[in-house]
């Protein structure tokens, strides 16, 4: 398993576990639910830093560094906006989801190729993040904003990271099992 696969797998499983934990406490903005809200973008900070370290000198790395800073700001914003209620949290989370989803989509486009495949799970996750973020902004203006949607968002995002791990493993195995073409260079 490559380092990128490990990052994706752990990132995905942690997001799914976060969704399960947040589902148990999301009905009110208690100390525990706010701590989880702040922790979620910090998970992204760590994963983005590790990913950027593995992708030196590429345009995808620049976006990962940007996403690291963005996610750190999102953690602060979520902690601060929690004081004002669910609507403010949805706005902060929505803006973060839109911008980070666009960055994730762009990284996936730039990584498409023979080694890392077509990146479909990451492309879909990035696009859905943008859409979900926009719906959070709309929900924040509604009668009774709820944080329920964050559970689905994080569980789905985690699932897409796990699927990308599987896709990378399948691609790596397939490339390893394909015999070299006669006359092709192996270096």
C-alpha positions as CSV (number, residue, x, y, z in Angstrom):
1,X,0.0,0.0,0.0
2,X,1.4,3.4,-1.0
3,X,1.6,6.3,1.3
4,X,-1.1,8.1,-0.6
5,X,-3.4,5.0,-0.2
6,X,-2.7,5.0,3.5
7,X,-3.6,8.7,3.7
8,X,-6.8,8.2,1.8
9,X,-7.8,5.1,3.8
10,X,-7.2,6.6,7.2
11,X,-8.8,9.9,6.1
12,X,-11.8,8.1,4.9
13,X,-12.2,5.9,8.0
14,X,-11.7,8.8,10.4
15,X,-14.4,10.8,8.5
16,X,-16.8,7.9,8.8
17,X,-16.1,7.5,12.5
18,X,-16.5,11.3,13.0
19,X,-20.0,11.0,11.3
20,X,-21.0,8.3,13.7
21,X,-19.7,10.3,16.7
22,X,-21.3,13.5,15.5
23,X,-24.7,11.8,14.9
24,X,-24.8,11.0,18.6
25,X,-24.3,14.6,19.8
26,X,-25.4,17.0,16.9
27,X,-28.8,18.0,18.3
28,X,-27.3,20.8,20.3
29,X,-24.1,22.9,20.1
30,X,-22.6,21.4,23.3
31,X,-18.9,21.4,24.1
32,X,-18.6,17.9,22.6
33,X,-20.4,18.7,19.3
34,X,-18.4,22.0,18.9
35,X,-15.2,20.1,19.6
36,X,-16.1,17.6,16.9
37,X,-17.0,20.5,14.5
38,X,-13.6,22.0,15.1
39,X,-11.8,18.7,14.8
40,X,-13.3,17.8,11.4
41,X,-11.4,20.4,9.4
42,X,-8.3,19.6,11.5
43,X,-8.5,16.0,10.2
44,X,-8.3,17.6,6.7
45,X,-5.4,19.7,7.7
46,X,-3.3,16.7,8.8
47,X,-4.3,14.7,5.7
48,X,-3.6,17.6,3.3
49,X,-0.2,18.2,4.9
50,X,0.8,14.5,4.6
51,X,-0.5,14.5,1.0
52,X,1.3,17.6,0.1
53,X,4.5,16.2,1.5
54,X,4.2,13.2,-0.8
55,X,3.5,15.4,-3.9
56,X,6.5,17.9,-4.0
57,X,6.8,20.4,-6.7
58,X,3.5,19.9,-8.5
59,X,0.4,22.0,-9.0
60,X,-1.5,19.5,-7.0
61,X,0.8,20.2,-4.1
62,X,0.1,23.9,-4.2
63,X,-3.6,23.2,-4.0
64,X,-3.0,20.8,-1.0
65,X,-1.1,23.5,0.8
66,X,-3.9,26.0,0.1
67,X,-6.4,23.4,1.3
68,X,-4.4,23.0,4.5
69,X,-4.6,26.7,5.3
70,X,-8.3,26.8,4.3
71,X,-9.1,23.9,6.6
72,X,-7.2,25.5,9.5
73,X,-9.3,28.7,9.0
74,X,-12.5,26.6,8.8
75,X,-11.7,25.0,12.2
76,X,-11.3,28.5,13.7
77,X,-14.5,29.7,12.0
78,X,-16.5,26.7,13.1
79,X,-15.4,27.2,16.7
80,X,-16.3,30.9,16.6
81,X,-19.6,30.6,14.7
82,X,-20.8,27.8,17.1
83,X,-21.5,30.6,19.6
84,X,-24.1,32.1,17.2
85,X,-26.0,28.8,16.5
86,X,-26.6,26.2,13.8
87,X,-27.2,28.7,11.0
88,X,-23.8,30.3,11.5
89,X,-22.2,26.9,11.6
90,X,-23.9,25.9,8.4
91,X,-22.6,29.1,6.7
92,X,-19.0,28.5,7.8
93,X,-19.2,24.8,6.9
94,X,-20.9,25.6,3.6
95,X,-18.2,28.1,2.5
96,X,-15.5,25.6,3.5
97,X,-17.2,22.8,1.7
98,X,-17.5,24.8,-1.5
99,X,-13.9,26.0,-1.6
100,X,-12.3,22.8,-0.4
101,X,-14.5,20.8,-2.7
102,X,-13.4,22.9,-5.7
103,X,-9.8,22.4,-4.6
104,X,-10.3,18.6,-4.2
105,X,-11.8,18.4,-7.6
106,X,-8.9,20.3,-9.2
107,X,-6.3,18.1,-7.4
108,X,-8.1,15.0,-8.8
109,X,-8.1,16.4,-12.3
110,X,-4.4,17.1,-12.1
111,X,-3.7,13.7,-10.7
112,X,-5.5,11.8,-13.5
113,X,-3.1,9.7,-15.4
114,X,-1.6,6.3,-15.8
115,X,-0.2,6.0,-12.3
116,X,-3.2,7.3,-10.2
117,X,-6.0,6.5,-12.6
118,X,-9.0,8.5,-13.5
119,X,-9.7,9.7,-9.9
120,X,-13.5,9.2,-10.2
121,X,-14.2,8.9,-6.4
122,X,-12.2,12.1,-5.7
123,X,-13.8,14.0,-8.7
124,X,-17.3,13.0,-7.5
125,X,-16.5,13.8,-3.9
126,X,-15.2,17.3,-4.8
127,X,-18.2,18.1,-7.0
128,X,-20.6,16.9,-4.3
129,X,-18.8,18.9,-1.7
130,X,-19.4,22.1,-3.7
131,X,-23.1,21.2,-4.2
132,X,-23.5,20.3,-0.5
133,X,-21.8,23.5,0.6
134,X,-24.3,25.5,-1.5
135,X,-27.2,23.7,0.1
136,X,-25.8,24.5,3.6
137,X,-25.9,28.1,2.7
138,X,-29.5,27.8,1.7
139,X,-30.4,25.8,4.8
140,X,-28.8,28.4,7.0
141,X,-31.4,30.9,5.8
142,X,-34.3,28.5,6.5
143,X,-36.7,28.4,9.4
144,X,-34.9,25.9,11.6
145,X,-31.4,25.1,10.4
146,X,-30.2,21.7,11.3
147,X,-26.7,20.1,11.4
148,X,-28.1,16.7,10.3
149,X,-26.7,17.1,6.8
150,X,-23.2,17.3,8.1
151,X,-23.4,13.7,9.1
152,X,-24.3,12.5,5.6
153,X,-21.7,14.8,4.1
154,X,-18.8,13.5,6.2
155,X,-19.9,9.9,5.9
156,X,-20.1,10.2,2.1
157,X,-16.8,12.0,1.9
158,X,-15.2,9.3,4.0
159,X,-16.7,6.7,1.8
160,X,-15.3,8.3,-1.3
161,X,-11.8,8.4,0.2
162,X,-12.1,4.7,1.0
163,X,-13.3,4.0,-2.6
164,X,-10.3,6.0,-4.0
165,X,-8.0,3.8,-1.9
166,X,-9.6,0.7,-3.3
167,X,-9.4,2.1,-6.9
168,X,-5.7,2.9,-6.4
169,X,-5.0,-0.5,-5.0
170,X,-6.8,-2.2,-7.9
171,X,-5.0,0.0,-10.4
172,X,-1.6,-0.7,-8.9
173,X,-2.3,-4.5,-8.9
174,X,-3.6,-4.4,-12.4
175,X,-0.5,-2.5,-13.6
176,X,1.8,-4.9,-11.8
177,X,0.0,-8.0,-13.3
178,X,0.1,-6.7,-16.9
179,X,3.1,-8.1,-18.7
180,X,5.5,-5.6,-20.2
181,X,5.2,-5.1,-23.9
182,X,8.0,-6.5,-25.9
183,X,10.6,-3.9,-26.5
184,X,9.1,-1.5,-23.9
185,X,11.5,0.1,-21.5
186,X,11.1,-1.0,-17.8
187,X,12.9,2.0,-16.4
